[in-house]
Amino acid sequence: MRSGTLANIEQGRDNNLNLIRILAAFGVLVSHAWPVSTGDIKQQPLVNVLNGIDLGIVCVSIFFAISGYLIARSFDRNPNIKRFWLARILRIFPGLLVALLLTVFVLAPLVTTAPYEALWRAAPEYILRNFTLFSLDQSLPGVFKSNPVGGVINIPLWTLSHELVCYMSVVLFGIVGALKNPRLMFLACLVFVAVYGLVIYYEPQQRLVALAKLACPFLIGIIFYVWRQALRLNWMIGGALVLLAIAFHGTPFFREVFMVALAYAVFLVAYLPWGLIREYNKVGDYSYGVYIYAFPLQQLISSFGITNPFLNILYTLPLVLICAVLSWTFIEKPAIGLTRRASRRNPEF
């Protein structure tokens, strides 16, 4: 293991981020097994330990903290807006589209209790609304209606629209120079804290509250990038942050302190441990596929009358892993390659 500043340690792609992301994706699956099996969202792991923050929220926050750092780094190194958005679009939407098509034309006909005519009539709107992300539709006629979480097909998609909004903030920070100027970033953080506080306190609209809560770990990731030259990674600091989060447990500020401690712990695990753990990098990046296929397949298992969360996890895991591997191999990885090929054909792109 090493220690030092984040800037000195994070060089290259030899890290544990892919491993952390796949574990976080499986963590979301595990967390959802309880409501999918029982219908009670309050039974999710950790919800009573972390002041209402369940395992799924922890894992999604890990995604956003990592994304904040990597997306800020990507735009800072190559501030080409066209290339930036092409890369983001090709990373998210091809895999999402295939998942939606498989849901409509393979999964839904197998389980629907409604006439097929009703299913086909609803299919175009379902695909369009979920593909655009900003007007999600979680139901299709007769699909999973008798499940404990009745009629809901793919809940995790709600986070993707918020992720795109967070990407927009990175572009804005890059345009004004905040990614290269810690002072400007500090002012941006003050603005965020003020807006965040108002949104969390007054809760003007639930979608806005959800965005603010996810933007918090995303911004922490950006902050880690901007201050990477000064941010030291060592286990003593990580332990101190854990103790600080424990001290704030039960207070109105626990969530924010916990997110800082969580993000720091993520980067500790991402960059300090070496050895066999790094061998996972030889495997593909299957986390996105796990994330977008898990819930529909968990609902499928639940539709067979499986009400034990542990059995839901056991039966769903191999199915999800198969879908994730196929998605990465035949959809996501080739789509990502299009950005590189476009850049090689046009160096100014």
C-alpha positions in Angstrom: 0.0 0.0 0.0 1.1 3.6 -0.7 0.2 7.0 0.7 0.6 10.5 -0.6 -1.4 13.1 -2.4 -4.2 12.0 -4.7 -2.5 13.6 -7.7 0.6 11.5 -7.2 -1.2 8.3 -6.7 -4.0 8.3 -9.2 -1.8 8.3 -12.4 -3.0 6.0 -15.1 -5.8 3.5 -15.1 -4.3 0.9 -12.7 -6.7 1.3 -9.9 -9.6 -0.4 -8.2 -12.4 1.8 -9.5 -14.0 -0.8 -11.8 -14.1 -3.3 -8.9 -15.7 -0.7 -6.6 -18.3 0.1 -9.3 -19.3 -3.5 -9.9 -19.6 -4.1 -6.1 -21.7 -0.9 -5.8 -23.9 -2.1 -8.6 -24.4 -5.5 -6.9 -25.0 -3.5 -3.7 -28.0 -1.8 -5.3 -29.3 -5.2 -6.4 -29.0 -6.5 -2.8 -30.7 -3.5 -1.4 -33.6 -3.7 -3.8 -34.1 -7.4 -3.0 -36.0 -6.5 0.2 -38.7 -4.2 -1.3 -39.0 -6.4 -4.4 -39.6 -9.4 -2.3 -41.7 -7.9 0.5 -43.0 -4.6 -0.8 -41.6 -2.8 2.2 -38.9 -0.2 1.2 -38.0 0.4 4.9 -36.5 -3.1 5.2 -33.5 -2.3 3.0 -30.2 -3.0 4.6 -28.6 -0.1 6.6 -31.7 2.1 6.6 -32.0 2.0 10.4 -28.3 2.3 11.0 -27.6 5.3 8.8 -30.4 7.7 9.6 -32.6 6.6 6.7 -29.7 6.1 4.2 -30.1 2.5 2.9 -27.5 0.3 1.1 -28.9 1.3 -2.3 -28.3 5.1 -1.6 -24.8 4.3 -0.3 -24.0 2.5 -3.5 -25.5 5.1 -5.8 -23.6 7.8 -3.9 -20.4 5.8 -4.5 -21.2 5.9 -8.3 -21.7 9.7 -8.2 -18.6 10.4 -6.1 -16.4 8.4 -8.6 -18.2 9.9 -11.5 -17.7 13.5 -10.2 -13.9 12.9 -10.1 -13.5 11.1 -13.4 -15.9 13.3 -15.4 -14.1 16.5 -14.0 -10.8 15.0 -14.9 -12.0 14.0 -18.4 -13.3 17.5 -19.2 -10.3 19.3 -17.7 -7.9 17.2 -19.8 -9.8 17.6 -23.0 -12.3 20.5 -22.8 -13.9 19.8 -26.1 -17.6 20.0 -25.5 -18.7 18.0 -28.5 -16.3 15.2 -27.7 -17.3 15.3 -24.0 -21.0 14.9 -24.7 -20.5 12.3 -27.4 -18.5 10.2 -25.0 -21.2 10.6 -22.3 -24.0 9.9 -24.7 -22.4 6.8 -26.1 -21.6 5.5 -22.6 -25.2 5.7 -21.4 -27.7 5.5 -24.2 -26.8 2.6 -26.4 -26.9 0.1 -23.5 -30.0 1.8 -22.1 -31.8 1.5 -25.5 -31.1 -2.2 -25.8 -32.2 -2.8 -22.2 -35.5 -1.0 -22.9 -36.1 -3.0 -26.1 -35.4 -6.3 -24.4 -37.8 -5.3 -21.6 -40.6 -4.5 -24.0 -40.1 -7.3 -26.6 -38.7 -10.1 -24.5 -39.5 -9.7 -20.8 -42.9 -8.0 -20.9 -44.6 -10.6 -23.3 -43.4 -13.4 -20.9 -45.1 -12.0 -17.8 -47.9 -9.6 -18.9 -51.5 -10.4 -17.9 -52.8 -7.9 -20.4 -53.7 -8.5 -24.1 -50.6 -8.2 -26.3 -52.4 -5.5 -28.3 -52.4 -3.3 -25.2 -48.7 -4.0 -24.6 -47.7 -3.1 -28.2 -49.7 0.1 -28.1 -47.9 1.2 -24.9 -44.5 0.1 -26.0 -43.4 3.1 -28.1 -44.3 5.6 -25.3 -42.5 3.4 -22.7 -39.3 3.2 -24.8 -39.3 6.9 -25.7 -40.0 8.2 -22.2 -37.5 6.0 -20.5 -34.9 6.6 -23.2 -35.1 10.4 -22.8 -34.9 9.8 -19.0 -36.6 13.1 -18.1 -40.1 11.7 -18.1 -39.8 8.2 -16.9 -42.6 5.6 -17.3 -42.2 2.7 -14.9 -45.1 0.5 -16.1 -46.4 -1.5 -19.0 -49.9 -3.1 -19.2 -50.2 -6.2 -17.1 -46.4 -6.4 -16.3 -45.6 -7.2 -12.7 -49.0 -5.9 -11.5 -49.3 -8.6 -8.8 -45.7 -8.2 -7.5 -45.1 -6.7 -4.0 -43.8 -3.6 -5.8 -46.7 -3.7 -8.2 -46.3 -2.6 -11.8 -42.8 -1.1 -11.4 -40.3 -2.3 -14.0 -37.0 -0.4 -13.6 -36.7 2.0 -10.7 -32.9 2.6 -10.9 -33.3 4.5 -14.1 -34.3 7.6 -12.2 -30.7 8.4 -11.3 -29.5 8.6 -14.9 -31.2 11.9 -15.6 -29.7 13.4 -12.5 -26.3 12.1 -13.6 -26.7 14.0 -16.9 -27.5 17.2 -15.0 -24.4 16.7 -12.9 -22.4 16.3 -16.1 -23.8 19.7 -17.2 -22.3 21.2 -14.0 -18.9 19.9 -14.9 -19.1 21.6 -18.3 -20.1 24.9 -16.6 -17.3 24.6 -14.1 -14.9 23.9 -16.9 -16.1 26.9 -19.0 -15.7 29.3 -16.2 -12.3 27.9 -15.2 -13.2 26.5 -11.8 -11.7 23.1 -12.6 -8.3 24.7 -12.8 -8.8 27.4 -10.2 -9.4 26.2 -6.6 -10.5 29.7 -5.6 -13.2 29.8 -8.2 -14.2 26.2 -7.2 -14.5 27.3 -3.6 -16.9 30.1 -4.6 -18.9 27.5 -6.6 -19.0 25.3 -3.6 -20.4 28.1 -1.5 -23.2 28.7 -4.0 -23.9 25.0 -4.0 -24.1 24.8 -0.2 -26.5 27.7 -0.1 -28.8 26.2 -2.8 -28.4 22.7 -1.4 -29.4 23.9 2.1 -32.5 25.7 0.8 -33.6 22.7 -1.3 -33.1 20.2 1.5 -34.8 22.4 4.1 -37.8 23.6 2.1 -38.2 20.5 -0.2 -39.9 22.5 -3.0 -40.1 19.5 -5.3 -39.1 15.8 -4.7 -37.2 15.5 -8.0 -35.2 18.6 -7.1 -34.5 17.2 -3.6 -33.3 13.9 -5.1 -31.0 15.8 -7.5 -29.5 17.8 -4.6 -28.8 14.6 -2.6 -27.0 13.0 -5.5 -25.2 16.2 -6.6 -23.6 16.2 -3.1 -21.4 13.2 -3.6 -20.8 14.2 -7.2 -19.6 17.6 -6.1 -17.4 16.0 -3.5 -15.8 14.0 -6.3 -15.2 17.2 -8.3 -13.7 18.8 -5.2 -11.3 15.9 -4.7 -10.2 16.4 -8.3 -9.7 20.1 -8.1 -7.7 19.8 -4.8 -6.0 16.6 -5.8 -2.5 18.2 -5.4 -3.2 18.9 -1.7 -5.5 16.0 -0.8 -3.6 13.3 1.0 -4.7 9.7 1.0 -4.0 7.7 4.1 -5.9 5.4 6.4 -5.6 7.6 9.4 -7.5 10.4 7.7 -10.1 7.9 6.6 -10.5 6.6 10.1 -10.8 10.1 11.4 -13.6 10.9 8.9 -15.4 7.7 9.9 -15.2 8.8 13.6 -16.5 12.3 12.6 -19.5 10.7 10.8 -20.2 8.7 13.8 -20.1 11.8 16.0 -22.6 13.5 13.7 -25.0 10.5 13.7 -28.5 11.5 14.6 -27.9 15.2 13.7 -29.3 17.1 10.7 -25.8 17.2 9.1 -25.1 13.5 9.3 -25.8 12.8 5.6 -23.4 15.4 4.4 -20.6 14.3 6.7 -21.2 10.7 5.9 -20.9 11.5 2.2 -17.5 13.1 2.7 -16.3 10.1 4.7 -17.8 7.7 2.1 -16.2 9.4 -0.8 -12.8 9.5 0.9 -13.0 5.8 1.8 -13.9 5.1 -1.9 -10.7 6.8 -3.1 -8.6 5.1 -0.4 -9.8 1.7 -1.6 -9.5 2.8 -5.2 -5.8 3.9 -5.2 -4.0 2.5 -2.1 -4.4 -1.3 -2.2 -2.3 -3.2 -4.7 -1.6 -6.8 -5.5 -4.1 -9.4 -6.7 -7.0 -6.9 -6.2 -5.8 -5.0 -9.3 -6.2 -8.2 -11.4 -9.9 -7.3 -11.7 -9.0 -4.6 -14.2 -8.5 -7.4 -16.8 -12.2 -8.0 -16.6 -14.7 -5.7 -18.5 -16.6 -2.8 -16.9 -19.9 -4.6 -16.2 -21.3 -2.2 -13.5 -23.6 -0.3 -15.8 -25.1 -3.5 -17.2 -25.7 -4.8 -13.7 -27.3 -1.5 -12.8 -29.8 -1.3 -15.6 -30.8 -5.0 -15.8 -31.0 -5.9 -12.1 -34.4 -4.5 -11.1 -36.4 -5.9 -14.0 -34.8 -9.3 -13.5 -35.5 -9.1 -9.7 -39.1 -8.3 -10.5 -39.2 -11.3 -12.8 -37.9 -13.6 -10.0 -40.5 -12.0 -7.7 -43.3 -12.7 -10.1 -42.7 -16.5 -9.6 -43.7 -16.0 -5.9 -40.2 -15.7 -4.5 -40.7 -13.6 -1.3 -37.4 -14.3 0.4 -34.9 -11.5 -0.4 -31.9 -13.9 -0.1 -33.4 -16.2 -2.7 -34.2 -13.2 -4.9 -30.5 -12.3 -4.8 -29.4 -15.8 -5.4 -31.6 -16.4 -8.4 -31.1 -12.9 -9.9 -27.3 -12.6 -9.7 -26.4 -15.1 -12.5 -29.0 -13.7 -14.8 -27.9 -10.1 -14.3 -24.2 -11.0 -14.7 -25.0 -12.7 -18.1 -26.9 -9.6 -19.3 -24.1 -7.3 -18.0 -21.3 -9.2 -19.7 -23.3 -9.3 -23.0 -24.2 -5.7 -22.8 -20.6 -4.6 -22.2 -19.1 -6.9 -24.9 -21.5 -6.2 -27.7 -23.1 -2.8 -26.9 -21.2 -0.6 -24.4 -17.6 -1.3 -25.3 -18.1 -0.9 -29.1 -20.1 2.3 -28.5 -17.3 3.7 -26.4 -14.9 2.9 -29.2 -16.8 5.1 -31.5 -15.6 8.2 -29.6 -12.0 7.2 -29.9 -12.4 6.4 -33.6 -14.0 9.8 -34.2 -11.2 11.5 -32.4 -8.6 9.7 -34.5 -10.3 10.7 -37.7 -10.6 14.3 -36.6 -8.0 15.4 -34.1 -9.8 18.7 -33.4 -13.0 16.8 -32.4 
